[in-house]
Amino acid sequence: MNRKLTEVIQAAVEIDAGDPKHIQHFLKVQSFADYISSRENLPAETSFLLEVSAILHDIGIHACEEKYHSTAGHYQEIEGPPIARQILDDIGGFTEAQIERVLFLIGHHHTYDSKQIDGLDYQILIEADFLVNLYEDHAPESAVMSARDKIFKTNTGLSLIEQMFLSKSR
């Protein structure tokens, strides 16, 4: 694993210390994002920034709880980017363009309007987060099918949602 990714993970773990659910959540989203991006042949830098974004996508959740007494997605999109910027600045070695892309993805990861999804990295982040949330929330089949039909676009994401939730075990 890339050294910078391990540093981003460590920073996120420190922020989410005592909250194993959130730590496991972002690690699962990162893993799905990595898998989907690999299968969809994303360029290496795009995939790397996607993984950084996946690790940090919910980094503002505790700030939202404190400030708004809510973890609603639109609050996470507001509170997450400044915290993520501080983490990336502290780690160092990221260009401003790289930081801006990560912050954009974090600041839009609950915005599902296909007109705003401006890249495959954005689409994959949303799909990876949905795969984890559908499982963690014990979503009914109707919610899975709705997500599949309205959200999922990549061949890998579509295959995963079908195989994970809509295929009957043998």
Phi, psi and omega in degrees: 000144179301137182301319179296321177298318179296325177291321177295316178301313181300317179298318179293320177299318179296319178293322181266016180309135181083004182233073185299331179298313181290323178297312179296324180299307185291330177292323177291318178298318177301315182297315178295319179299317179298313181298311182297316182296325178294314180292332181267005175059044174293145174300153186304313182294320178298317179296317178300312181294326174298315179296318176301315179297320179296319178297319187262004189301327180251022187298338180271006188297320180288325175297322178295317178300317180290314188280319187246353186056037183204150174247022181306145185304319182293330175289321178298323179293335177278311189277335184291313185303317179296324178291317178297319178301316181298318179298311182294322176296318180295320179291317179080168177085005177259138175284163178298321178297319178296315179299316181299321179293316178300314181296322177299312181297316178297318182285000180226008188289353172249014178254110190255006180295118184300337178289337180265344180286105192259008180190163180295328177298318179297312180301316182293320178301315179297315180297316180298316179296319178297316180303317181288314182296320178301320179290309184296329181270002181052048184298140176290162182304324180297322178291322178297314181295321178296315178298315179303313185286327187261333190249314191282134181231327183285149178299320181292315179298316178298318178297316180297313182296322177296310184290325182285319192242338189243357175266137178279139178296148180272000000 
